[in-house]
Amino acid sequence: MVEMNKYMEAAYKEALKNINGSDGGPFGAVIVKDGEIIAAAHNLVLASNDPTMHAEIAAIRRATEKLGRSRLEDCAIYATCEPCPMCMAAIIWAGIPEVYFGADRKDAEGVGFADNYIYKFISGTAEEKKTSVQVLDRAACLELFNKWMKKKDRKMY
């Protein structure tokens, strides 16, 4: 193996677990805080029957559990592939300021993963629409925001 960044190498080793096993796709991720790997994970979609259990999501869950908080603003994430839109959203929600990845969304598409399609769908440039999205009962649902804003002890995250 060629010389790698030590954190990316740890993510790579996580991904190898799915090459040698069958928990999910060939993806790995680690979260680093103060130069220490605090969470490592690989894709667990097949093992958990949960389509959201990507390596990045699993690593974020482990890191937040270990640190006892939902924000990871003092951490970085290393992933073997460019995070899909779901994972990128989770990274942003967690406040992780640095993302490093190896392969990109087009590389993933080349071996059958939908990352690039999802990016196109979200941006409105997908030629085929595999999912229908419609607004329904907006006024009633906006009331939830009004109630939330009136809540005196609300906490933003």
Contacts in CASP RR format, 6 or more apart in sequence:
PFRMAT RR
TARGET T0000
AUTHOR 0000-0000-0000
METHOD contacts of the structure
MODEL  1
MVEMNKYMEAAYKEALKNINGSDGGPFGAVIVKDGEIIAAAHNLVLASND
PTMHAEIAAIRRATEKLGRSRLEDCAIYATCEPCPMCMAAIIWAGIPEVY
FGADRKDAEGVGFADNYIYKFISGTAEEKKTSVQVLDRAACLELFNKWMK
KKDRKMY
4 12 0 8 1.000
5 78 0 8 1.000
5 100 0 8 1.000
7 30 0 8 1.000
7 32 0 8 1.000
7 37 0 8 1.000
7 76 0 8 1.000
7 78 0 8 1.000
7 100 0 8 1.000
8 78 0 8 1.000
8 80 0 8 1.000
8 100 0 8 1.000
8 102 0 8 1.000
10 30 0 8 1.000
10 37 0 8 1.000
10 40 0 8 1.000
10 78 0 8 1.000
11 28 0 8 1.000
11 29 0 8 1.000
11 30 0 8 1.000
11 40 0 8 1.000
11 55 0 8 1.000
11 78 0 8 1.000
11 79 0 8 1.000
11 80 0 8 1.000
12 28 0 8 1.000
12 80 0 8 1.000
14 28 0 8 1.000
14 29 0 8 1.000
14 30 0 8 1.000
14 40 0 8 1.000
14 41 0 8 1.000
14 42 0 8 1.000
14 55 0 8 1.000
14 80 0 8 1.000
15 25 0 8 1.000
15 26 0 8 1.000
15 27 0 8 1.000
15 28 0 8 1.000
15 42 0 8 1.000
15 43 0 8 1.000
15 55 0 8 1.000
15 80 0 8 1.000
17 23 0 8 1.000
17 42 0 8 1.000
18 24 0 8 1.000
18 25 0 8 1.000
18 26 0 8 1.000
18 27 0 8 1.000
18 28 0 8 1.000
18 42 0 8 1.000
18 43 0 8 1.000
19 26 0 8 1.000
22 46 0 8 1.000
22 47 0 8 1.000
23 42 0 8 1.000
23 43 0 8 1.000
23 44 0 8 1.000
23 45 0 8 1.000
23 46 0 8 1.000
23 47 0 8 1.000
24 42 0 8 1.000
24 43 0 8 1.000
24 44 0 8 1.000
24 45 0 8 1.000
24 46 0 8 1.000
24 47 0 8 1.000
25 42 0 8 1.000
25 43 0 8 1.000
25 45 0 8 1.000
25 46 0 8 1.000
25 113 0 8 1.000
26 43 0 8 1.000
26 80 0 8 1.000
26 111 0 8 1.000
27 42 0 8 1.000
27 43 0 8 1.000
27 54 0 8 1.000
27 55 0 8 1.000
27 56 0 8 1.000
27 79 0 8 1.000
27 80 0 8 1.000
27 81 0 8 1.000
28 40 0 8 1.000
28 41 0 8 1.000
28 42 0 8 1.000
28 43 0 8 1.000
28 55 0 8 1.000
28 59 0 8 1.000
28 79 0 8 1.000
28 80 0 8 1.000
28 81 0 8 1.000
29 40 0 8 1.000
29 41 0 8 1.000
29 42 0 8 1.000
29 54 0 8 1.000
29 55 0 8 1.000
29 56 0 8 1.000
29 58 0 8 1.000
29 59 0 8 1.000
29 77 0 8 1.000
29 78 0 8 1.000
29 79 0 8 1.000
29 80 0 8 1.000
30 37 0 8 1.000
30 39 0 8 1.000
30 40 0 8 1.000
30 41 0 8 1.000
30 59 0 8 1.000
30 77 0 8 1.000
30 78 0 8 1.000
31 37 0 8 1.000
31 38 0 8 1.000
31 39 0 8 1.000
31 40 0 8 1.000
31 59 0 8 1.000
31 60 0 8 1.000
31 62 0 8 1.000
31 63 0 8 1.000
31 72 0 8 1.000
31 75 0 8 1.000
31 76 0 8 1.000
31 77 0 8 1.000
31 78 0 8 1.000
31 96 0 8 1.000
32 38 0 8 1.000
32 75 0 8 1.000
32 76 0 8 1.000
32 77 0 8 1.000
32 78 0 8 1.000
33 63 0 8 1.000
33 67 0 8 1.000
33 72 0 8 1.000
33 74 0 8 1.000
33 75 0 8 1.000
33 76 0 8 1.000
34 74 0 8 1.000
38 62 0 8 1.000
38 63 0 8 1.000
38 66 0 8 1.000
38 67 0 8 1.000
38 75 0 8 1.000
39 59 0 8 1.000
39 60 0 8 1.000
39 62 0 8 1.000
39 63 0 8 1.000
39 66 0 8 1.000
40 59 0 8 1.000
40 62 0 8 1.000
41 55 0 8 1.000
41 56 0 8 1.000
41 58 0 8 1.000
41 59 0 8 1.000
41 61 0 8 1.000
41 62 0 8 1.000
42 55 0 8 1.000
42 58 0 8 1.000
43 53 0 8 1.000
43 54 0 8 1.000
43 55 0 8 1.000
43 58 0 8 1.000
44 50 0 8 1.000
44 53 0 8 1.000
44 55 0 8 1.000
44 58 0 8 1.000
45 51 0 8 1.000
45 53 0 8 1.000
45 54 0 8 1.000
47 53 0 8 1.000
52 86 0 8 1.000
54 83 0 8 1.000
54 84 0 8 1.000
54 86 0 8 1.000
54 87 0 8 1.000
55 79 0 8 1.000
55 80 0 8 1.000
56 77 0 8 1.000
56 79 0 8 1.000
56 83 0 8 1.000
56 87 0 8 1.000
56 90 0 8 1.000
56 91 0 8 1.000
57 86 0 8 1.000
57 87 0 8 1.000
57 90 0 8 1.000
59 77 0 8 1.000
60 72 0 8 1.000
60 77 0 8 1.000
60 90 0 8 1.000
60 91 0 8 1.000
60 94 0 8 1.000
60 96 0 8 1.000
63 72 0 8 1.000
63 75 0 8 1.000
64 70 0 8 1.000
64 72 0 8 1.000
64 94 0 8 1.000
70 94 0 8 1.000
70 157 0 8 1.000
71 94 0 8 1.000
71 95 0 8 1.000
71 157 0 8 1.000
72 94 0 8 1.000
72 95 0 8 1.000
72 96 0 8 1.000
73 95 0 8 1.000
73 96 0 8 1.000
73 97 0 8 1.000
75 94 0 8 1.000
75 96 0 8 1.000
75 98 0 8 1.000
76 96 0 8 1.000
76 97 0 8 1.000
76 98 0 8 1.000
76 99 0 8 1.000
76 100 0 8 1.000
77 83 0 8 1.000
77 91 0 8 1.000
77 96 0 8 1.000
77 98 0 8 1.000
77 99 0 8 1.000
77 100 0 8 1.000
78 100 0 8 1.000
78 101 0 8 1.000
79 87 0 8 1.000
79 99 0 8 1.000
79 100 0 8 1.000
79 101 0 8 1.000
79 102 0 8 1.000
80 101 0 8 1.000
80 102 0 8 1.000
80 103 0 8 1.000
81 101 0 8 1.000
81 102 0 8 1.000
81 103 0 8 1.000
81 104 0 8 1.000
81 105 0 8 1.000
81 107 0 8 1.000
81 108 0 8 1.000
81 115 0 8 1.000
82 101 0 8 1.000
82 102 0 8 1.000
82 103 0 8 1.000
82 104 0 8 1.000
82 105 0 8 1.000
82 108 0 8 1.000
82 115 0 8 1.000
83 91 0 8 1.000
83 99 0 8 1.000
83 101 0 8 1.000
84 105 0 8 1.000
84 108 0 8 1.000
84 113 0 8 1.000
84 114 0 8 1.000
84 115 0 8 1.000
84 118 0 8 1.000
85 115 0 8 1.000
85 118 0 8 1.000
85 119 0 8 1.000
85 122 0 8 1.000
86 118 0 8 1.000
88 99 0 8 1.000
91 99 0 8 1.000
93 157 0 8 1.000
105 115 0 8 1.000
105 116 0 8 1.000
105 119 0 8 1.000
106 116 0 8 1.000
108 115 0 8 1.000
108 116 0 8 1.000
109 115 0 8 1.000
109 116 0 8 1.000
109 117 0 8 1.000
117 126 0 8 1.000
117 130 0 8 1.000
120 126 0 8 1.000
120 127 0 8 1.000
121 129 0 8 1.000
121 130 0 8 1.000
121 131 0 8 1.000
148 154 0 8 1.000
END
